């Protein structure tokens, strides 16, 4: 039920090249001539200003991407700051589409570069073909993408170094008089005309500087994100700015800007003067390499955005499907297909405007989200904190607005149309979905869909159970929640307690249940009610679970302390023993009356405590809560710093096995106590918790305790709500695991522990 995770595989060199070589593409090769036609020699100044303005955004992204090192980039930050409403949806959508357009722009640039070798080569078919090549490369794994970026980016940077050095050193290269054309760098009549043309030029090429944004989009795949993300962003932006300014200076100082105006081969026009013979082929190859790396990074960014949109339920769930290579193959195929179709437009400057305007919308809200996040979560772990806050955030927002104001009107109109279209889809989609039978609570879900069955035999716990089920449902893809009521003929009941549990719902209770279901449906979670008639509650629940194999979790209410006689006939105990699915039992102590901020998970290492870890993680992700994973050293009174450190490291290993990584909202804690119970309750006295999630001990299988003496005692004494978990195992697997553990315990009793270690007894 956990969210799908990407694998952290990208090192610093790969990250830097994704940010650097990923943007040095169509802008410098294809747009230099277009920019020269707009601003003349002031193109160099426009590129310098664009780079400096980008540092404000880059510093913001360093902080945001290290605080939230997950896929999605700006969408993730806006969602954390402003919630999961329309704004985060539009930011994520525009980010994805802008990268898709940028991939198409780069593919067109590649075709123009290739034409230098094969003049008769058609632009559009080549652009489509190269997009499809990178679709395949992205499917086979992000490491292949990163390694390709290092090789291609290294060649590209070497070519630019040669170009700049040769351009300044050769007599036929850079000349100041050529650069200013005998006048000045400002070629228009009035001050305002020059300023407006410079701003329009920045708007044209601004997406040349947002290559670092791909690093934030792919933060979930960056290893050591605290270090590699900020270094990668700042290094890549600096390299990009230096290259753009020096290359444009050499180009416009070698060939008069009037001759380059409107040219889409400005660099090759210039290199003929100072590297005759092999200079043009070198630049042509570099142009092809640059556009290939740009396609590579843009595809990576767009597909990870689509993956996040699908994983969060904003776009259709199939966008979040992962291949055996841990890559979002459905997103890659769909985004690649759209990019190929867009490349067929073939209008370079228009594509650049569309891409730039979309990026500016994203960067504007991404930067402003930092202001709200600083206020909303002042104690959030921030490995990198942007200097001069809040100046950087306001400066980034102002720069984006200024540049948008001078963007090409057709691109702005196109961007506005996209925003309007997806706004309609945002509101119309759920409204249509709610009219479907399954969304309105009528009928059964599709057989292949996962289900969370909530037993509401006890009306007093129904609302809290459904509330918690809704939280868990938001952490998976397209589940169904079934609120199950079992009607029992009283003549089949043998105890007063069972009779109380089996009573039918009153009209008031039924209204409360329907209200809880309606709340889930408003959150776009599929939920429905169902009633079964059976001889007893356990039989009705087991029949519902056994009818289909798609029940992923059964949730029931805590029956309270039970004597051995009551335990035998209690329906919860019978379900725990016989249900072929995972079971979670909730003891509610005001779960709905206060925000869920802290969750405590005692970890013993077995399958049931691992299930508790996973459920706690999913609840915390949805509720923005913190989780404390607690390891209690039973029977150890005197604290041993070395032993506590060792057990804390062991906790980290267990969490990584279960979740793939230790999430930033997890705290790892090892404590010494005479008993597990004292250790757990001692932690609840140290700081307040709203929920304890515990896995069953091995005692539950002996049928003498509901979950085990430790679990039952903690549930009875804890000051907060408790969620007890039993993970389903086939009988043979469970017997084998318990037998191996029993042998290990006997061996430990016979063998004295090493002098440097204490004997630790877990749950």
N, C-alpha and C positions, 0 to 999 in steps of 0.2 A: 504493500500500500504506500510505500514511500515514493517521493517524487523521483522521477528519472534524473540521474546525475551524469554529467560528462566527466571525462577522466582528465586529471591534471597532468599534462605531458609537455607543455611548452616552456622551454628555458629562456633565459634573458636574451641570448642572441636571437632566438626565433622571434621573441616578442618585439625586439628592436626592429628587426627586419620586416615584421608584419606592419609596424607603424610607419617605417621609413619607406621601404621599397613598395609598400602597398599604396602609397599616395603619389610617388614620383612616377607619374604615368601620363595620362592624356593632357594634364594641365601644362606641364613644361614642354612637351613635344608638340602638342596640337594647338594649345590655346595661347602660346606666346605671341604668335602672329596676330590673333584676334585681339589680345590685350594691347599690343602695340598700336593697332589701329584705333583703339579707344583713348589711350592715355599717352601715346608716344613714349619718349624716354622715361616719363614718370611711372611707367610700368614697374620699373625697379623699385621705386618708392612705394608703390601700391603693394608689391610683394613683401617688402620689408614691414610695412604697417600691418599687413594681414598676418604675418608671422608673429609680430609682437602682440597683437590683439589676441592671438590664439593662446598665448601663455596664461592668460586669465582663465580661460576655459580649461586648459590642460592642468593647472594646479587644482582646480575644483575636481576634475576627474580623478586626479591622483588620490585625493581624500575619499571620494565616493566609491571608487572601484576597490580600494583596500578595505573600506568599511563593509562593503557588500561585494565580495569577490565571487559573483555568480554570473551566469550567462544572462544577457538581456540589456546590459548597459543602462542608458538613461531611463528606460522603462522601469527597471527595478528601483532606481532611486526615486522616481516620481511616484511609484506605487507606495513606497515606504513613507514618503512625505505627505502625499495627498490622498492615499487610499486607492482602492481598486476600481475607481470610477472611470468616467469618460476620458479624463485627461491622460491617465497612464495608458489606456487603450490606444488613444490617438498618437501618443509619443512613440509607443512601441511599433505601431503600424507604420508611421512615417519613417522611423529609423530603418525598418526593414525595407520599405519601398525605396528609400533614398539609396541604400546600399545596392539594391537591385538595379536601379537606374545607373549607378556609378559603375557597376560591373559591365553593363551594356555600353556605357561611354568608353570604358577602357578597351572593350572588345573592338569597337569601331576604330579607336586609336591604333590598335594593333594592325588592323587591316590597312590603314593608311601607311604605316611604317613598312609593311610587307610589300606595298606597291612600289617602293623604291627598287626592289629586286625584280618584281614581276609587275610591270606597269599595267598590264591588261587584267590583273586579278580583280574579280568583283569584290566590292567592300562587304556587302551584307552577308553573302554565304560564308565568307571567311570569319566574320565576326560571330556568326551563329555557331560555326564549327568549333571555334576556340572556347566558347562558353561551355559547350558540351564536354570538351576535354576536361575542363576543371570541375564539372559536375562529377565525373568519374573519379578524379583525384580526391575530391572532398569526401566522397563516399568511402574510400579506402582508408581514411584515417587522418586525424589532425597532425600527427607527427610527420606524415608525408608532405602535408601542406607546409608545415613549419620548416622542414629540411629543404624543400624546394625554394622556399623564400630566402633562406640563408645563402644558398648557392647563387640563385639569380640576383638577389640583392647585392651580394658581394661583387659580382661582375658589374652590375649597374653603377655602384659607387666608384669603382675603379675607373670606369669610362668617364664619369663626370669629373673626376680628379684630373684625368688626362686632358679633357676638354678645356677646363678652366685654366690649368697651368699653360697649356699650349696657346690658348687664346690670349692670355696676358703677355706671354713671352715672345710670340712670333711677331715680326714686323707687320705682317698683313692681318694681324688679329685686332685686339681692342685698341681703339683710338678715341681719345676724348672728344675731338672735334666731330668725329663720325657720330658719337653717342648723342651729343647735344645738337647736332646738325647746324652748328654755327650760331645757335641762339641760346636756348636754355632747355632744361628738361621739361618745362611746362609749355605746351604747344597751343593751348587755347587762349582766346582773347581775354576773358575775364577770370578773376580769382575763383568765383563760384563755378564757372564752367570747368576749370581745372580740378577743383575739389570734387565736383559731382562726377567727373569722368574717372577720377582716381577711386572714388567709392564704388562706382559701377564696375570698375575693373576688379576691385576686391570681391565684390559680390559674384563676379563671373568665376573667379579662381579660388574662392574661399574654401571649397571642399578639398582643395589641394592640401590644406593644413589640418584636416580633421582625421588624418590617418590614425592618430592616437585613439580615436573613438573605437576603432576595431579592437584595440587592446581591452577596453572596458567591456565591449560586447562579448568578448571571449574570455573574460576573467575567470570563469569556472574551469577553464582548461589550462590556466597558467600555474606552473609549479612555484612554490614559495611566493605567493602573491604579495605579501607584505613588502618584499624587496623588489621583485621583478616588475610589478605593475608600475609603481612611480618612476623607477629608473627607466623602464621601457618607454613610458609616455614622454618624459622630459628629453631623453636622448633622441628619440625619433623626431620630435618636433624641432629640436635644435638642428639636427642634421638636415631636415627638410628645408628649414628656413635658410640656412647657409647655402645649400645647393641651389635653391630657387633664385636667390638674390644674385649670387655670383654667376650662375649660368645665364640668367637674363641680361646681366651687365655685359658679359662677354658678347652675347649675341647681338644686342642693340648697339654695342660699340664697334662691331665688325661690319655690319650691314646697316645702312640708314633705316630708321624705323618706317619711313614712307615705303620702302621697297618690301618690308616684311609685313605691312599692314594687311590683315586678312589671310596671310599664308598659314597653311596647316603643316608646313615643313620648315619652320623658321630656323631650327637648329641645324639642319642639314644644309640650308642655304648659307649659313654662316661658316660652318666648318670647312667648306670648300676653299675658303680663303687662307686658312692657317694650317690645315692638315690636308693638303691636296692628295688625291689618290685614294688612300685608305681611310680618310676621315669620314667620308659619307657612309661607306659600308659599316664602319664602327658605330656611328650614330644611329644608323638604321637598325642594327642589331640591338643596340642599347634601347632604342625606342620600343622594339618588340619585347625585349626583356622587361622593361618598365611597365608596359601595359599588361603583360602577363602577370607580373607580381600584383598589380592593381586589381586585376580580375580575381586573382587568388584571394586576396584579403577581403575584397568586397563581397565575394561569394561566402566566405567564412562568416563575415559579420551578418549578412542578410539571413543566412540559414540558421544561425544561432539565435537571432531575434525571432524568427518564425518558430523555432523549437521552443523558446521561452513562452511565446504567446500561446502555443498549443498546450504546453505543460501547465500553464496557469489557467487554462480553460477560457482564455480570451478569444483565441481562434479555435477551429476544430481540433479535437484531441489527436487526430492522426498526424498532425505536424510534429508531435513529440515522440513519435516512434523511433527507436534506436536500432541500428543494425548490429551485427556481430562485431563490428569494428568500433562500437560505442560512438557512432556518428548518426545524426538525425537524417536518415536517408530519404524519407518522404519530403521533408523540408527542402533538402538539397535538390531533389528532382523537380519539385514544383517551382522553386525560386529560379533554378537554372532554366527551366522552360520559359518562364515569364521574362527573364533577362534576355534570352535569345530572341523572343518576339519583339522586345523593346529595341534591341540592337538593329532590327530591320528598319527602324525609323531613319537612322543614319545621319541625323542632324546634330552635329557635334556640339555647337554652342548652346542649342536649346536643351540638349540632354544635360549639359553641365549646369545650366540654370536650374532645371528641375531638381537635380540632385542636390545642388547647393542650398536651395530654398528649403528643401526637406530637412537637411542636416541642421540648418540654422534654427528651425522650429524645435528640433530635438535638443540641440545644445542650449537653447534659451531656457527651456523648462528643466533640463538636466542640471544646469548651473543654479537656477533659482531654488531647486529642491534642497540644495545644501543649506540654505538659510533656514528653511523650515525644519530640516532634520537636526540642525544644531540646537534649535529651541525645543524640539519634541523629544529628542534623545540626547540630553547633554552628557550622559555617562556612557554613551556608546563607545565601544572600542574602536579607535581611529589610529591605525598604525602610521598614517601620514596625515598631518593637519595642514591645510592650506594656509600659507602666511598671509598677513594683511587682510584677514577676514573681518568684515564682510565685503571689503572693497573688491576682491577678486570676483565674487558672485555678482555684484551689481555691475561691475565693469564688463563682465562677460555678457550679461543680459542686455546692457546698453549697446555693446558692439553688435550683437545679433540683430537688434531692432534697426540700428543704423544701416547695416548691410542689407537687410531685407527691404528697407525703404528704397534702395537703389537697384534692387534686382529687376530682371527683365519682367515686364508686365505679363507676358504670356505664361512664364513659369509660375508666377504668383497666382495667376488665375487657375492654372492647372493644379497647383498645390491646394488652393482653397476648394476646388471641386473634389479633390480626393478626401479632404477633411470632412466635407459635407456628406459625401457618399458613405464613408465609414461611420460617421455619426448616425446616419439613418440605419445602417446595418447593426450598429451597437444596440439601438433601442428596439428596432423591429424584430431582430433575431430572437431574443428571449421571449418577446411577446407572442411570436408565432409558436415557439417551442412550448410555451406554457399551455397553448390550446391543444397540444397533442394529448392523447389519452393518458399516456404514462406520466406526463408532467402534471396532470390535473388530479392524480391520485386514483385514477380508474384503470383497472386492468393490470396485467403482469408485465414485468420487464422482459427484454429480449433474453433468450437463454444464455447467450454468451457473455452477458454483462456481469460484472462483479456486483455482489450484493452485501450489504451490511444489514443483518436482521436484528431488530431491537424488540425484545420481548417486553410488552407492557402489561404483563399479568398483574403487577402491582402498580396501580394508577399513581401512587404517591411519588414514584421515581421516574415516571414516563417522560416528563418534560426534560429533566436533566439528562436522561439517557439519549433522547433524540437530539438535544443540543450538542452533546459530546460526539454523537455519531455524525452530525453535520460538520463538525470541525475535522474529523478524520476523513470524511468524504471529500473535503476540499483539498486534501493532500494526495489524492489519487486522480485518475482520469476516468471521468464519466461513470461513476458508480450509481447504484440504486440503494435507497434506504427503505427497508420494509418494516413498518411498525406492526408487529404481530400480536394479536389478542387471541387467547385460547379460551373458549367456552367449555366449562366442565360441568357435568351433571353432578350435583352435590352428593348423590347417593354413592358415588364411587370414591368419595373422600373419606379418609380414616382419621383425620386430625383437625383440630380447630384452626391451626395455623394454615394448613393447606386450603381449608374452606375459605379463610380470609383472603388468601392470595388469588383464589379462583373466581371471586365474585365478578359479575358483569359490570361493565362501565356504566356509571350514571350519565344522564344527559350532560351535566356540568363537566364531568371528567372527559366525556367524548368530545365536547366542545374544546376543552383544553388541548386534547390530543390533535384535533384537526387544526387548531391554531398553530401548534408546533410544526405540523407538516407544512402549513401554509408559509411559515417563516423560512423553511428550507427551500421551498419552491421560489420564493422571492430572491433567494441567493443563487438561483439557477441550479439547485441540487435536486435531482429526480427523487421523489419520495412518494410512497403510497401506503395505504393501510390494508391490512388483511386480517380476516378472522377465521379461526379453525375450531372445529368441535372435536374433542377427544375425551378419553376417559380420565386423563390427568394432564396437568400442565406440561410435564416433561415429555410425555408422548406426543403432544401437539407440537412442541418446539422441535423435537427430533424428527417428526414427520416432515416438517417444513424444510429442515436442513437436508434430509435425505432425499427429498423430491428431486432436487437438482444439485449439481456439484459446484455451483457458482457462488456459494455463500463463503465469503472471505473472512467474515468476523461475525460472531454472535455476541450481543451485548445484553446483559441482564442486570437487575438490581440486587444489591446485597441483602440476604435474608436475615442478617443479624446473627449473634452468637447462637450456636446450636449444640445441644447435648448429643451424645452418641446415639440415643434413641431417635431424636429428631433428625439427625443427619441421614439416617438410613432412608427415610421416606421423603426427604426434602427434594423438590424438583430441581433446584439449582445443582445439588450434588449429583443427581442422576444425569443431568445434562453434561456436567463436567466429565463424568466417567465415560459417557457414550457418544457425545457429539464429535463427529469427524470434521471439525473445523476449529479455528482459533476462538477462544472465549475470553471475554473481558467482563468482570463483575464490578459494578460501581457502587460504592458507598458514598452517598451524597451528603455533604455537610456544608451547605450554602454555596454550591458551585456556581449557581446562577446569580447570586447576590453580590458578587464582587469580581473585579477584573482578574483574569488568570495571568499572573505575572511570574510566578516561580513554581517549578515542578521538581520534585525530588524523586530520584530513581536509585534505590539500593541495588547494586549489581553484584550478583554471585557468579556470573559467568555461564550459567546453564541456558538452555533454549528458552525457558520461560522469562528469565530476566532480560534476555536479548529482545524478546518480543515487547517487554515493557519499555525498553530503551527506544525501540522503533516507534511505538505508539506515542511516547512522550515527545520524541523529536517531531512527529507529524503535528501533534497538538501545539507544540511551541512554535513551529513554523507559521501556523495559521494565526495563532493568538499573539505573536510577537513576544513570547515569554522566554525566560531563561530556565535552563535545565541544570540541576546539580546531580552528577553521577557520583554516588557514594559507595565506597568500598569500606566495610567495617571489618577490622581485624579482631575477631572474636577471641576472648580469653587473654588479650594483651592489654595490660594496664599502663605500663611505662612506654611512652612513645619513643620510637627509634627513628630518627630522621632518615637514615638510609633505607630502612624498611618501608617507611611511608612513601618515600620517593619512588621506590621500586613498584609499590602497589599502584601509585598514581600512573606510572608509565604503563603498567598492565591494563589499567582502566582505559587509557588511550588506545591501546592495541585492540581491546574488545570493541570499543566504539567504532574504530576504523573498520573492523571486520563487519560490523552490522550496518554502518551508514556509509562506508567508503572514505570518510574523512571526519575529523573531529570538528563539528560545527562551531562557529565563533560564539554562539549563544550557550555553549556547554561549559560548565565548570567541573573540573575533576577534583575529587576530594577523597582522601583516605583518612580514616579515624580509628583510634583504638577504643575498645569498650569491652566490658565483661561479657556482654551478650549482644547479639545482633539487634534485639529489640531496643536495648538501651542506646546503642549507637544511632539507630534511626530516629528515635524520639528525641535524643539529645540534639540532633541536627535540627529538628523542628522547633526546639526551644531556642537555638542559636539565632535563627532568623525565620520569619513567617513563610510558609508555603501554602498554596491554595490546593495543591494536588500531590499525592504520592502515588507513583506507579510502581507496582511490585510484581515480580514473577513468582509463580507458585514454587514451593520447595518440593522435594521428592516425596514428602509425607502425603501429599494429596492423592497419590496413586495407591496408598495403603488403605484408603477409605475410612480412616479414623479422624481425619481433619478435612475441612473444606478445601483449604489451600495449603495448610501446614501450620504448625504451632506459631512460628514467627509471623507469618502473614496474618493469620487470624487475630493474633494478639495486637499487632500494629494497627490493623483495621479497627479494632475495638477501642484502642487507646489514643489514636492519632487525633490531633486537634483540627484536621482538615479533611477534605474529601480524599478517598482512596480508590484507586483503580487496580484491581487484581487481575493478573493475566495468566492464562494457561494456553500454551502453544500446542497445537495438535501434532501428534506423532503417531504413525502406525504402531500397532502393538509390538511388533517384532523389534522395531527400531528403538522404541522406548525401553523395552526389556533389556536389549543389548547395551544401551547406554547406561542404564542403572546398574547392570551387572559389572561393567567395566569400572564404574565409579566406586562400587562397593569393594572391588578387588584393590583399587588404588588406596582406599581408606584403610583396609586391613594391612596393606603393605606399609603405609605410613605409620600405623600404630606399632608394627614390629620393628621398624627401622628408626633409630633416633635421628632427629634433624641435625644438619650440619651446625657447627658451633656459631657460625656467623649469621645464621638465619633463625627466625622464630617460626614455629608451626602455626599455620594460619588455617582456620576452619571457616570455610564459606558456607553460604546457605545452600 
